[in-house]
Amino acid sequence: MKTALLYKNPKTLLNKGTGYLEEYSHSLNPYTGCSFGCSYCYVRQMPVSTFRQEEWGTWVDVKMGAAALLRKELHRAKGKGKVTIFMSSSTDPYQPIEHTEKVTRSLLEVMVEDPPDFLFVQTRSPLVHRDIDLLLQLGDKVRVSMTVETDLEDVRKHFSPAAPPIAARLKTLQLLAEAGVPVQATIAPILPSSEAFPDRLKALVNRVCVDDFFMGDGSGGRRTRSLGIDKLYAELGLEEWFSKDAYRIVYDRLRRVFPEDQIYLSQEGFAP
């Protein structure tokens, strides 16, 4: 499906960290909208999506002049205190359009020049590997969090057919870690996975975050239920994976492989 693009000139880029991201001073979204269009995305129920006539996943707004704007806002914010940035809260900074527009890369270039106290990069895209050169310059002031909801490709296709393949994400984690970029694997939201999933992750990372719809959608699961995600589980005959206790399946499996201090649950795994 072709993505409809709009080019806009935002008045601001850095937004105050609130709610689930209250431990961050700011959130930063290089784009509005996300062409991955995952079925379970909580942003589908937020005003940025509901106020648009087009279906979530079919449109992306590209923020023009983002680097120049961030340079000004970052300098101003640092003058007021500690700056910790979550990128991104309502889009994927490395969705396909980033290949050509390079808005995210331009923002990283600004942050290399004038580093925030901490930058958390949340993505599910192997494209983040392109920016290893910049990420390394941020040293321990950055962490890349790669979403890997499952190790089962057929499950991934069922819930998020437009998202990158699981194998490509795992390979990217390996490349980032080998290069020396701080990384974590983020199993969020938890989708049905195999018993071997923790072993696959253990070979790549020493930090894993586990989150689900009920802890992580900002509404105790209400937003997710309104999307009818339970029906997608039923289609696979895996209804038991859509419950408040399902996270224990994955969490307990991880504990058999990872030390407990390398496993983070929900909000603590995203904290600066």
Accessible surface in RSA format (square Angstrom, percent):
REM  Atomic radii and reference values for relative SASA: ProtOr
REM  Chains: A
REM  Algorithm: Lee & Richards
REM  Probe-radius: 1.40
REM  Slices: 20
REM RES _ NUM      All-atoms   Total-Side   Main-Chain    Non-polar    All polar
REM                ABS   REL    ABS   REL    ABS   REL    ABS   REL    ABS   REL
RES MET A   1   200.41 103.8 114.69  75.9  85.72 204.1 120.68 102.6  79.73 105.6
RES LYS A   2   192.94  94.1 166.14 101.9  26.81  63.8 116.99 105.3  75.96  80.9
RES THR A   3    36.92  26.3  25.04  25.4  11.89  28.3  13.26  17.8  23.66  35.8
RES ALA A   4    57.29  52.7  46.55  71.8  10.75  24.4  56.33  79.3   0.97   2.6
RES LEU A   5    62.44  34.8  37.13  26.6  25.31  63.6  37.13  26.1  25.31  68.1
RES LEU A   6    87.37  48.7  86.65  62.0   0.71   1.8  87.36  61.4   0.01   0.0
RES TYR A   7   110.86  51.8  80.96  46.1  29.89  77.8  66.30  49.8  44.56  54.9
RES LYS A   8    96.30  47.0  92.69  56.9   3.62   8.6  59.66  53.7  36.64  39.0
RES ASN A   9   122.82  84.7  98.14  94.8  24.67  59.4  30.92  74.4  91.90  88.8
RES PRO A  10    35.04  25.5  11.81  10.8  23.24  84.5  22.36  18.5  12.68  78.8
RES LYS A  11   198.03  96.6 169.20 103.8  28.83  68.6 118.00 106.2  80.03  85.2
RES THR A  12    66.79  47.5  60.14  61.0   6.65  15.8  51.29  68.9  15.49  23.4
RES LEU A  13     0.38   0.2   0.00   0.0   0.38   1.0   0.34   0.2   0.04   0.1
RES LEU A  14    18.79  10.5   4.95   3.5  13.84  34.8   4.95   3.5  13.84  37.2
RES ASN A  15    64.66  44.6  61.37  59.3   3.29   7.9  21.41  51.5  43.25  41.8
RES LYS A  16   161.36  78.7 143.34  87.9  18.02  42.9  94.49  85.1  66.86  71.2
RES GLY A  17     6.13   7.6   0.00   N/A   6.13   7.6   0.90   2.5   5.23  11.7
RES THR A  18    87.67  62.4  75.12  76.2  12.55  29.9  47.07  63.2  40.61  61.4
RES GLY A  19    52.98  65.3   0.00   N/A  52.98  65.3  43.36 119.0   9.63  21.6
RES TYR A  20    63.68  29.7  46.72  26.6  16.96  44.1  51.36  38.6  12.31  15.2
RES LEU A  21    21.56  12.0  20.62  14.7   0.95   2.4  21.44  15.1   0.12   0.3
RES GLU A  22   115.55  66.3  93.03  70.4  22.52  53.6  21.08  40.8  94.47  77.1
RES GLU A  23    98.57  56.6  74.62  56.5  23.95  57.0  35.96  69.6  62.61  51.1
RES TYR A  24     6.52   3.0   2.25   1.3   4.27  11.1   3.50   2.6   3.02   3.7
RES SER A  25    35.33  29.9  19.29  25.7  16.04  37.0  30.74  65.5   4.60   6.4
RES HIS A  26    34.71  19.0  34.71  24.1   0.00   0.0  14.06  14.5  20.66  24.0
RES SER A  27    10.42   8.8  10.42  13.9   0.00   0.0   1.99   4.2   8.43  11.8
RES LEU A  28     0.00   0.0   0.00   0.0   0.00   0.0   0.00   0.0   0.00   0.0
RES ASN A  29    12.21   8.4  12.09  11.7   0.12   0.3   2.99   7.2   9.22   8.9
RES PRO A  30     0.00   0.0   0.00   0.0   0.00   0.0   0.00   0.0   0.00   0.0
RES TYR A  31     0.46   0.2   0.00   0.0   0.46   1.2   0.00   0.0   0.46   0.6
RES THR A  32    29.42  20.9  27.77  28.2   1.64   3.9  15.29  20.5  14.13  21.4
RES GLY A  33     0.43   0.5   0.00   N/A   0.43   0.5   0.00   0.0   0.43   1.0
RES CYS A  34    12.32   9.3  12.32  13.7   0.00   0.0   3.40   8.6   8.92   9.6
RES SER A  35    20.26  17.1  10.01  13.4  10.25  23.6   8.54  18.2  11.72  16.4
RES PHE A  36    10.08   5.0   8.51   5.3   1.58   4.1   8.51   5.2   1.58   4.5
RES GLY A  37    17.79  21.9   0.00   N/A  17.79  21.9   5.03  13.8  12.76  28.6
RES CYS A  38     7.40   5.6   6.02   6.7   1.38   3.3   1.98   5.0   5.42   5.8
RES SER A  39    29.04  24.5  21.96  29.3   7.08  16.3  24.13  51.4   4.91   6.9
RES TYR A  40    10.78   5.0   6.63   3.8   4.15  10.8   6.63   5.0   4.15   5.1
RES CYS A  41    27.82  21.0  23.65  26.4   4.16   9.8   7.37  18.7  20.45  22.1
RES TYR A  42    71.85  33.5  71.20  40.5   0.64   1.7  52.46  39.4  19.39  23.9
RES VAL A  43     2.87   1.9   2.87   2.6   0.00   0.0   2.87   2.5   0.00   0.0
RES ARG A  44    44.11  18.5  37.70  19.2   6.41  15.3   7.82  10.7  36.29  22.0
RES GLN A  45    69.03  38.6  49.18  35.9  19.84  47.2   2.19   4.7  66.84  50.7
RES MET A  46    53.22  27.6  52.23  34.6   1.00   2.4  53.22  45.3   0.00   0.0
RES PRO A  47    78.16  57.0  77.60  70.7   0.55   2.0  77.81  64.2   0.34   2.1
RES VAL A  48    51.24  33.7  35.88  32.5  15.37  37.0  46.84  40.7   4.41  12.0
RES SER A  49     9.85   8.3   6.82   9.1   3.04   7.0   0.00   0.0   9.85  13.8
RES THR A  50    78.68  56.0  46.98  47.6  31.70  75.5  48.80  65.6  29.88  45.2
RES PHE A  51   171.67  85.9 138.27  85.6  33.40  86.9 144.11  87.4  27.56  78.9
RES ARG A  52    52.16  21.9  37.21  19.0  14.95  35.6  27.40  37.4  24.77  15.0
RES GLN A  53   188.31 105.3 149.07 108.9  39.24  93.4  57.89 123.2 130.42  98.9
RES GLU A  54    83.11  47.7  71.04  53.7  12.07  28.7  38.69  74.8  44.42  36.3
RES GLU A  55   107.32  61.6  96.90  73.3  10.42  24.8  46.53  90.0  60.78  49.6
RES TRP A  56    11.36   4.6   4.46   2.2   6.90  16.2   3.31   1.8   8.05  13.1
RES GLY A  57    12.24  15.1   0.00   N/A  12.24  15.1   3.74  10.3   8.50  19.0
RES THR A  58    27.55  19.6  25.86  26.2   1.69   4.0  23.64  31.8   3.91   5.9
RES TRP A  59     2.83   1.1   2.71   1.3   0.12   0.3   2.71   1.4   0.12   0.2
RES VAL A  60     0.72   0.5   0.52   0.5   0.20   0.5   0.52   0.4   0.20   0.5
RES ASP A  61     5.19   3.6   5.19   5.2   0.00   0.0   1.85   4.3   3.35   3.3
RES VAL A  62     0.76   0.5   0.76   0.7   0.00   0.0   0.76   0.7   0.00   0.0
RES LYS A  63    28.96  14.1  27.30  16.7   1.66   3.9  10.34   9.3  18.62  19.8
RES MET A  64    85.04  44.0  78.97  52.3   6.07  14.5  77.14  65.6   7.90  10.5
RES GLY A  65    53.95  66.5   0.00   N/A  53.95  66.5  38.31 105.1  15.64  35.0
RES ALA A  66     4.63   4.3   1.49   2.3   3.14   7.1   1.49   2.1   3.14   8.3
RES ALA A  67    24.02  22.1  22.95  35.4   1.06   2.4  22.95  32.3   1.06   2.8
RES ALA A  68    53.98  49.6  51.12  78.9   2.86   6.5  51.87  73.0   2.11   5.6
RES LEU A  69    35.30  19.7  32.58  23.3   2.73   6.9  34.79  24.4   0.51   1.4
RES LEU A  70     0.00   0.0   0.00   0.0   0.00   0.0   0.00   0.0   0.00   0.0
RES ARG A  71   109.63  46.0 107.68  54.9   1.95   4.6  60.70  83.0  48.93  29.7
RES LYS A  72   136.18  66.4 127.10  78.0   9.08  21.6  75.91  68.3  60.27  64.2
RES GLU A  73    16.75   9.6  14.75  11.2   2.00   4.8   7.99  15.5   8.76   7.1
RES LEU A  74     0.26   0.1   0.26   0.2   0.00   0.0   0.26   0.2   0.00   0.0
RES HIS A  75   134.40  73.5 130.98  91.0   3.42   8.7  83.30  85.9  51.10  59.5
RES ARG A  76   134.08  56.3 125.61  64.0   8.47  20.2  53.78  73.5  80.29  48.7
RES ALA A  77    13.10  12.0   5.67   8.7   7.43  16.9   9.84  13.9   3.27   8.6
RES LYS A  78    71.96  35.1  52.60  32.3  19.36  46.1  37.70  33.9  34.26  36.5
RES GLY A  79    71.58  88.3   0.00   N/A  71.58  88.3  35.77  98.2  35.81  80.2
RES LYS A  80   169.16  82.5 128.70  79.0  40.47  96.3  89.62  80.7  79.54  84.7
RES GLY A  81    41.60  51.3   0.00   N/A  41.60  51.3  36.71 100.7   4.89  10.9
RES LYS A  82   152.91  74.6 127.15  78.0  25.76  61.3  74.01  66.6  78.90  84.0
RES VAL A  83     0.62   0.4   0.62   0.6   0.00   0.0   0.62   0.5   0.00   0.0
RES THR A  84     8.57   6.1   8.57   8.7   0.00   0.0   5.78   7.8   2.80   4.2
RES ILE A  85     0.00   0.0   0.00   0.0   0.00   0.0   0.00   0.0   0.00   0.0
RES PHE A  86    11.05   5.5  11.05   6.8   0.00   0.0  11.05   6.7   0.00   0.0
RES MET A  87     0.00   0.0   0.00   0.0   0.00   0.0   0.00   0.0   0.00   0.0
RES SER A  88     6.24   5.3   0.00   0.0   6.24  14.4   0.00   0.0   6.24   8.7
RES SER A  89    26.23  22.2  18.59  24.8   7.65  17.6  12.87  27.4  13.36  18.7
RES SER A  90    24.73  20.9  21.36  28.5   3.37   7.8   8.83  18.8  15.90  22.3
RES THR A  91    15.12  10.8   0.05   0.0  15.08  35.9   5.52   7.4   9.61  14.5
RES ASP A  92    10.00   7.0   7.60   7.6   2.41   5.7   7.20  16.9   2.81   2.8
RES PRO A  93     0.00   0.0   0.00   0.0   0.00   0.0   0.00   0.0   0.00   0.0
RES TYR A  94     0.96   0.4   0.00   0.0   0.96   2.5   0.00   0.0   0.96   1.2
RES GLN A  95     0.00   0.0   0.00   0.0   0.00   0.0   0.00   0.0   0.00   0.0
RES PRO A  96    70.03  51.0  62.74  57.2   7.29  26.5  65.17  53.8   4.87  30.2
RES ILE A  97    29.10  16.6  23.62  17.6   5.47  13.2  27.88  20.1   1.21   3.3
RES GLU A  98     0.00   0.0   0.00   0.0   0.00   0.0   0.00   0.0   0.00   0.0
RES HIS A  99   108.62  59.4  95.91  66.7  12.71  32.5  56.13  57.8  52.49  61.1
RES THR A 100   105.37  74.9  78.95  80.0  26.42  63.0  78.00 104.8  27.37  41.4
RES GLU A 101    55.03  31.6  34.64  26.2  20.39  48.5   2.20   4.3  52.82  43.1
RES LYS A 102   103.94  50.7 101.70  62.4   2.24   5.3  44.10  39.7  59.84  63.7
RES VAL A 103    12.18   8.0  10.11   9.1   2.07   5.0  12.18  10.6   0.00   0.0
RES THR A 104     0.00   0.0   0.00   0.0   0.00   0.0   0.00   0.0   0.00   0.0
RES ARG A 105    49.42  20.7  49.42  25.2   0.00   0.0  11.24  15.4  38.18  23.1
RES SER A 106    28.47  24.1  26.71  35.7   1.76   4.1  23.87  50.8   4.61   6.5
RES LEU A 107     0.00   0.0   0.00   0.0   0.00   0.0   0.00   0.0   0.00   0.0
RES LEU A 108     0.00   0.0   0.00   0.0   0.00   0.0   0.00   0.0   0.00   0.0
RES GLU A 109    72.95  41.9  70.84  53.6   2.12   5.0  20.35  39.4  52.60  42.9
RES VAL A 110     1.59   1.0   1.59   1.4   0.00   0.0   1.59   1.4   0.00   0.0
RES MET A 111     0.00   0.0   0.00   0.0   0.00   0.0   0.00   0.0   0.00   0.0
RES VAL A 112    34.14  22.5  21.15  19.2  12.98  31.3  21.54  18.7  12.60  34.2
RES GLU A 113   117.73  67.6  80.23  60.7  37.50  89.3  46.91  90.7  70.82  57.8
RES ASP A 114    40.90  28.7  40.04  39.9   0.86   2.0  18.74  44.1  22.17  22.1
RES PRO A 115    42.69  31.1  40.15  36.6   2.54   9.2  40.15  33.1   2.54  15.8
RES PRO A 116     0.43   0.3   0.27   0.2   0.16   0.6   0.43   0.4   0.00   0.0
RES ASP A 117    61.16  42.8  47.03  46.8  14.12  33.4   5.09  12.0  56.07  55.9
RES PHE A 118    23.25  11.6  23.25  14.4   0.00   0.0  23.25  14.1   0.00   0.0
RES LEU A 119     0.10   0.1   0.10   0.1   0.00   0.0   0.10   0.1   0.00   0.0
RES PHE A 120     0.00   0.0   0.00   0.0   0.00   0.0   0.00   0.0   0.00   0.0
RES VAL A 121     0.00   0.0   0.00   0.0   0.00   0.0   0.00   0.0   0.00   0.0
RES GLN A 122    25.09  14.0  23.40  17.1   1.69   4.0  21.69  46.2   3.40   2.6
RES THR A 123     2.78   2.0   0.00   0.0   2.78   6.6   2.78   3.7   0.00   0.0
RES ARG A 124    36.17  15.2  36.06  18.4   0.11   0.3   0.00   0.0  36.17  21.9
RES SER A 125     6.32   5.3   6.32   8.4   0.00   0.0   0.00   0.0   6.32   8.9
RES PRO A 126    39.06  28.5  34.55  31.5   4.51  16.4  34.80  28.7   4.26  26.5
RES LEU A 127    20.31  11.3  11.83   8.5   8.48  21.3  18.60  13.1   1.70   4.6
RES VAL A 128     0.00   0.0   0.00   0.0   0.00   0.0   0.00   0.0   0.00   0.0
RES HIS A 129    74.80  40.9  72.12  50.1   2.68   6.8  41.91  43.2  32.88  38.3
RES ARG A 130    71.68  30.1  46.55  23.7  25.14  59.8  55.73  76.2  15.95   9.7
RES ASP A 131     0.00   0.0   0.00   0.0   0.00   0.0   0.00   0.0   0.00   0.0
RES ILE A 132    25.84  14.7  25.84  19.2   0.00   0.0  25.84  18.6   0.00   0.0
RES ASP A 133    69.74  48.9  58.72  58.4  11.02  26.1  45.68 107.5  24.06  24.0
RES LEU A 134    12.16   6.8  12.16   8.7   0.00   0.0  12.16   8.5   0.00   0.0
RES LEU A 135     0.38   0.2   0.00   0.0   0.38   1.0   0.00   0.0   0.38   1.0
RES LEU A 136    77.94  43.4  61.55  44.0  16.39  41.2  62.71  44.0  15.23  41.0
RES GLN A 137   113.52  63.5  76.45  55.9  37.07  88.3  36.84  78.4  76.68  58.2
RES LEU A 138     6.86   3.8   0.66   0.5   6.20  15.6   3.40   2.4   3.45   9.3
RES GLY A 139    35.36  43.6   0.00   N/A  35.36  43.6  35.23  96.7   0.13   0.3
RES ASP A 140   127.36  89.2 104.98 104.5  22.38  52.9  40.87  96.2  86.49  86.3
RES LYS A 141    82.95  40.5  82.70  50.7   0.25   0.6  44.45  40.0  38.49  41.0
RES VAL A 142     1.40   0.9   0.00   0.0   1.40   3.4   0.00   0.0   1.40   3.8
RES ARG A 143    46.57  19.6  46.57  23.7   0.00   0.0   0.23   0.3  46.34  28.1
RES VAL A 144     0.00   0.0   0.00   0.0   0.00   0.0   0.00   0.0   0.00   0.0
RES SER A 145     0.00   0.0   0.00   0.0   0.00   0.0   0.00   0.0   0.00   0.0
RES MET A 146     0.00   0.0   0.00   0.0   0.00   0.0   0.00   0.0   0.00   0.0
RES THR A 147     5.43   3.9   5.43   5.5   0.00   0.0   0.00   0.0   5.43   8.2
RES VAL A 148     0.00   0.0   0.00   0.0   0.00   0.0   0.00   0.0   0.00   0.0
RES GLU A 149     0.07   0.0   0.00   0.0   0.07   0.2   0.00   0.0   0.07   0.1
RES THR A 150     0.00   0.0   0.00   0.0   0.00   0.0   0.00   0.0   0.00   0.0
RES ASP A 151    13.10   9.2   3.12   3.1   9.99  23.6   0.00   0.0  13.10  13.1
RES LEU A 152    60.16  33.5  58.27  41.7   1.89   4.8  60.16  42.3   0.00   0.0
RES GLU A 153    57.21  32.8  52.11  39.4   5.10  12.1  47.68  92.2   9.53   7.8
RES ASP A 154   103.17  72.3  91.77  91.3  11.40  27.0  44.44 104.6  58.73  58.6
RES VAL A 155     6.15   4.0   5.96   5.4   0.19   0.5   6.15   5.3   0.00   0.0
RES ARG A 156    10.60   4.4  10.60   5.4   0.00   0.0   0.00   0.0  10.60   6.4
RES LYS A 157   116.75  57.0 109.86  67.4   6.89  16.4  55.06  49.6  61.69  65.7
RES HIS A 158    54.82  30.0  33.93  23.6  20.89  53.4  24.56  25.3  30.26  35.2
RES PHE A 159     0.12   0.1   0.00   0.0   0.12   0.3   0.00   0.0   0.12   0.3
RES SER A 160     0.11   0.1   0.00   0.0   0.11   0.3   0.11   0.2   0.00   0.0
RES PRO A 161    97.89  71.3  76.53  69.8  21.36  77.7  76.80  63.4  21.09 131.1
RES ALA A 162    62.05  57.1  36.64  56.5  25.41  57.8  46.53  65.5  15.52  41.1
RES ALA A 163     5.48   5.0   0.00   0.0   5.48  12.5   0.31   0.4   5.16  13.7
RES PRO A 164    16.53  12.0  10.26   9.4   6.26  22.8  16.25  13.4   0.28   1.7
RES PRO A 165    66.88  48.7  66.88  61.0   0.00   0.0  66.88  55.2   0.00   0.0
RES ILE A 166     4.00   2.3   4.00   3.0   0.00   0.0   4.00   2.9   0.00   0.0
RES ALA A 167    68.47  63.0  60.48  93.3   7.99  18.2  62.05  87.4   6.42  17.0
RES ALA A 168    35.70  32.8  25.91  40.0   9.79  22.3  33.60  47.3   2.10   5.6
RES ARG A 169     0.00   0.0   0.00   0.0   0.00   0.0   0.00   0.0   0.00   0.0
RES LEU A 170    13.27   7.4  12.87   9.2   0.40   1.0  13.20   9.3   0.07   0.2
RES LYS A 171   105.68  51.6 101.88  62.5   3.80   9.0  69.63  62.7  36.05  38.4
RES THR A 172     3.68   2.6   3.68   3.7   0.00   0.0   0.00   0.0   3.68   5.6
RES LEU A 173     0.00   0.0   0.00   0.0   0.00   0.0   0.00   0.0   0.00   0.0
RES GLN A 174    57.23  32.0  56.12  41.0   1.10   2.6   9.23  19.6  48.00  36.4
RES LEU A 175    55.28  30.8  52.22  37.4   3.06   7.7  52.52  36.9   2.77   7.4
RES LEU A 176     0.00   0.0   0.00   0.0   0.00   0.0   0.00   0.0   0.00   0.0
RES ALA A 177    39.75  36.5  20.36  31.4  19.39  44.1  23.50  33.1  16.25  43.0
RES GLU A 178   124.24  71.3  85.07  64.4  39.17  93.3  49.46  95.7  74.78  61.1
RES ALA A 179    41.88  38.5  13.04  20.1  28.84  65.6  24.88  35.0  16.99  45.0
RES GLY A 180    51.97  64.1   0.00   N/A  51.97  64.1  31.48  86.4  20.49  45.9
RES VAL A 181     4.33   2.9   0.00   0.0   4.33  10.4   0.43   0.4   3.90  10.6
RES PRO A 182    47.00  34.3  35.09  32.0  11.91  43.3  46.94  38.8   0.06   0.4
RES VAL A 183    14.52   9.6   7.02   6.4   7.50  18.1   7.02   6.1   7.50  20.3
RES GLN A 184     0.00   0.0   0.00   0.0   0.00   0.0   0.00   0.0   0.00   0.0
RES ALA A 185     0.00   0.0   0.00   0.0   0.00   0.0   0.00   0.0   0.00   0.0
RES THR A 186     0.89   0.6   0.89   0.9   0.00   0.0   0.89   1.2   0.00   0.0
RES ILE A 187     0.23   0.1   0.23   0.2   0.00   0.0   0.23   0.2   0.00   0.0
RES ALA A 188    16.67  15.3  12.18  18.8   4.49  10.2  12.48  17.6   4.19  11.1
RES PRO A 189    17.76  12.9  15.68  14.3   2.07   7.5  17.22  14.2   0.54   3.3
RES ILE A 190     4.74   2.7   2.20   1.6   2.54   6.1   2.20   1.6   2.54   6.9
RES LEU A 191     0.12   0.1   0.00   0.0   0.12   0.3   0.00   0.0   0.12   0.3
RES PRO A 192     3.23   2.4   3.23   2.9   0.00   0.0   3.23   2.7   0.00   0.0
RES SER A 193    10.48   8.9   1.03   1.4   9.46  21.8   0.16   0.3  10.32  14.5
RES SER A 194    33.83  28.6  26.58  35.5   7.25  16.7  31.57  67.2   2.26   3.2
RES GLU A 195   124.59  71.5 111.11  84.1  13.48  32.1  33.10  64.0  91.49  74.7
RES ALA A 196    52.90  48.6  48.58  75.0   4.32   9.8  51.42  72.4   1.47   3.9
RES PHE A 197     1.41   0.7   1.41   0.9   0.00   0.0   1.41   0.9   0.00   0.0
RES PRO A 198     2.57   1.9   2.57   2.3   0.00   0.0   2.57   2.1   0.00   0.0
RES ASP A 199    83.27  58.3  74.49  74.1   8.78  20.8  28.01  65.9  55.26  55.1
RES ARG A 200   100.97  42.4  90.32  46.0  10.65  25.4  37.19  50.8  63.78  38.7
RES LEU A 201     0.00   0.0   0.00   0.0   0.00   0.0   0.00   0.0   0.00   0.0
RES LYS A 202    79.53  38.8  66.66  40.9  12.87  30.6  50.21  45.2  29.31  31.2
RES ALA A 203    87.59  80.5  46.07  71.1  41.51  94.4  58.51  82.4  29.08  77.0
RES LEU A 204    34.69  19.3  21.59  15.4  13.10  32.9  26.44  18.6   8.25  22.2
RES VAL A 205    10.01   6.6   0.00   0.0  10.01  24.1   6.77   5.9   3.23   8.8
RES ASN A 206   100.58  69.4  94.11  90.9   6.47  15.6  18.02  43.4  82.55  79.8
RES ARG A 207    32.59  13.7  32.59  16.6   0.00   0.0  13.13  17.9  19.46  11.8
RES VAL A 208     0.00   0.0   0.00   0.0   0.00   0.0   0.00   0.0   0.00   0.0
RES CYS A 209     0.00   0.0   0.00   0.0   0.00   0.0   0.00   0.0   0.00   0.0
RES VAL A 210     0.00   0.0   0.00   0.0   0.00   0.0   0.00   0.0   0.00   0.0
RES ASP A 211     7.38   5.2   7.38   7.3   0.00   0.0   1.44   3.4   5.94   5.9
RES ASP A 212    11.23   7.9   7.28   7.2   3.95   9.3   6.56  15.4   4.68   4.7
RES PHE A 213    10.81   5.4   8.78   5.4   2.03   5.3  10.81   6.6   0.00   0.0
RES PHE A 214    25.67  12.8  16.12  10.0   9.55  24.8  16.49  10.0   9.18  26.3
RES MET A 215    63.93  33.1  41.26  27.3  22.67  54.0  35.96  30.6  27.96  37.0
RES GLY A 216    18.21  22.5   0.00   N/A  18.21  22.5   4.09  11.2  14.12  31.6
RES ASP A 217     6.61   4.6   4.05   4.0   2.56   6.1   6.38  15.0   0.23   0.2
RES GLY A 218    56.56  69.8   0.00   N/A  56.56  69.8  26.57  72.9  29.99  67.2
RES SER A 219    27.72  23.4   2.29   3.1  25.43  58.6  15.88  33.8  11.84  16.6
RES GLY A 220    40.35  49.8   0.00   N/A  40.35  49.8  28.39  77.9  11.96  26.8
RES GLY A 221     0.35   0.4   0.00   N/A   0.35   0.4   0.22   0.6   0.13   0.3
RES ARG A 222   146.94  61.7 145.94  74.4   1.00   2.4  64.29  87.9  82.65  50.1
RES ARG A 223    55.39  23.3  55.04  28.1   0.35   0.8   2.01   2.7  53.38  32.3
RES THR A 224     0.82   0.6   0.80   0.8   0.02   0.0   0.36   0.5   0.46   0.7
RES ARG A 225   119.05  50.0 104.83  53.4  14.23  33.9  52.39  71.6  66.66  40.4
RES SER A 226    72.51  61.3  32.14  42.9  40.37  93.0  43.79  93.2  28.72  40.2
RES LEU A 227    45.09  25.1  15.33  11.0  29.76  74.8  19.88  14.0  25.21  67.8
RES GLY A 228    16.19  20.0   0.00   N/A  16.19  20.0  11.66  32.0   4.53  10.1
RES ILE A 229     2.36   1.3   2.36   1.8   0.00   0.0   2.36   1.7   0.00   0.0
RES ASP A 230    62.65  43.9  60.09  59.8   2.57   6.1  16.48  38.8  46.18  46.1
RES LYS A 231   136.06  66.4 133.59  82.0   2.47   5.9 100.90  90.8  35.15  37.4
RES LEU A 232    36.77  20.5  36.77  26.3   0.00   0.0  36.77  25.8   0.00   0.0
RES TYR A 233     0.34   0.2   0.34   0.2   0.00   0.0   0.34   0.3   0.00   0.0
RES ALA A 234    47.40  43.6  33.20  51.2  14.20  32.3  33.47  47.1  13.93  36.9
RES GLU A 235   119.57  68.6  79.89  60.4  39.67  94.5  44.64  86.3  74.93  61.2
RES LEU A 236    65.91  36.7  39.04  27.9  26.87  67.5  44.62  31.3  21.29  57.3
RES GLY A 237    49.36  60.9   0.00   N/A  49.36  60.9  26.97  74.0  22.39  50.1
RES LEU A 238    48.65  27.1  48.65  34.8   0.00   0.0  48.65  34.2   0.00   0.0
RES GLU A 239    96.55  55.4  89.55  67.8   7.00  16.7  49.50  95.7  47.05  38.4
RES GLU A 240   103.78  59.6  86.00  65.1  17.77  42.3  62.31 120.5  41.47  33.9
RES TRP A 241    22.57   9.1  16.95   8.2   5.62  13.2   5.62   3.0  16.95  27.5
RES PHE A 242    33.02  16.5  19.22  11.9  13.81  35.9  19.73  12.0  13.29  38.1
RES SER A 243    43.48  36.7  37.61  50.2   5.87  13.5  36.01  76.7   7.48  10.5
RES LYS A 244   132.78  64.8 122.93  75.4   9.84  23.4  66.53  59.9  66.24  70.6
RES ASP A 245   105.42  73.8 101.85 101.4   3.56   8.4  26.77  63.0  78.64  78.4
RES ALA A 246     6.14   5.6   3.40   5.2   2.74   6.2   6.08   8.6   0.06   0.2
RES TYR A 247    40.37  18.8  40.01  22.8   0.36   0.9  12.54   9.4  27.83  34.3
RES ARG A 248    90.59  38.0  90.40  46.1   0.19   0.5  37.08  50.7  53.51  32.4
RES ILE A 249    57.65  32.8  48.97  36.5   8.68  20.9  56.58  40.7   1.07   2.9
RES VAL A 250     1.77   1.2   1.74   1.6   0.03   0.1   1.77   1.5   0.00   0.0
RES TYR A 251    25.86  12.1  25.86  14.7   0.00   0.0   5.96   4.5  19.89  24.5
RES ASP A 252    52.21  36.6  49.57  49.3   2.64   6.3  18.72  44.1  33.50  33.4
RES ARG A 253    38.09  16.0  36.77  18.7   1.31   3.1   4.76   6.5  33.32  20.2
RES LEU A 254     0.24   0.1   0.24   0.2   0.00   0.0   0.24   0.2   0.00   0.0
RES ARG A 255   113.20  47.5  91.99  46.9  21.21  50.5  13.85  18.9  99.34  60.2
RES ARG A 256   179.87  75.5 138.50  70.6  41.37  98.5  68.74  93.9 111.13  67.4
RES VAL A 257    43.12  28.4  21.51  19.5  21.61  52.1  27.41  23.8  15.71  42.6
RES PHE A 258     5.44   2.7   0.00   0.0   5.44  14.2   1.19   0.7   4.25  12.2
RES PRO A 259    64.37  46.9  51.23  46.7  13.14  47.8  63.68  52.6   0.69   4.3
RES GLU A 260   102.88  59.1  89.89  68.0  12.99  30.9  38.34  74.2  64.54  52.7
RES ASP A 261   111.69  78.2  90.25  89.8  21.44  50.7  51.20 120.5  60.48  60.3
RES GLN A 262    41.25  23.1  40.24  29.4   1.01   2.4  10.13  21.6  31.12  23.6
RES ILE A 263     8.62   4.9   0.00   0.0   8.62  20.8   0.00   0.0   8.62  23.4
RES TYR A 264    59.86  27.9  59.86  34.1   0.00   0.0  31.36  23.6  28.51  35.1
RES LEU A 265    53.59  29.8  47.99  34.3   5.60  14.1  47.99  33.7   5.60  15.1
RES SER A 266    11.71   9.9  11.71  15.6   0.00   0.0   8.74  18.6   2.97   4.2
RES GLN A 267    56.32  31.5  55.40  40.5   0.92   2.2  17.81  37.9  38.51  29.2
RES GLU A 268    93.45  53.6  81.88  61.9  11.57  27.5  33.84  65.5  59.61  48.7
RES GLY A 269     0.00   0.0   0.00   N/A   0.00   0.0   0.00   0.0   0.00   0.0
RES PHE A 270    17.08   8.5  16.94  10.5   0.14   0.4  17.08  10.4   0.00   0.0
RES ALA A 271    19.41  17.8  13.88  21.4   5.53  12.6  16.49  23.2   2.91   7.7
RES PRO A 272    64.93  47.3  15.38  14.0  49.55 180.1  34.32  28.3  30.61 190.2
END  Absolute sums over single chains surface
CHAIN  1 A    11953.4       9392.1       2561.4       6598.5       5355.0
END  Absolute sums over all chains
TOTAL         11953.4       9392.1       2561.4       6598.5       5355.0
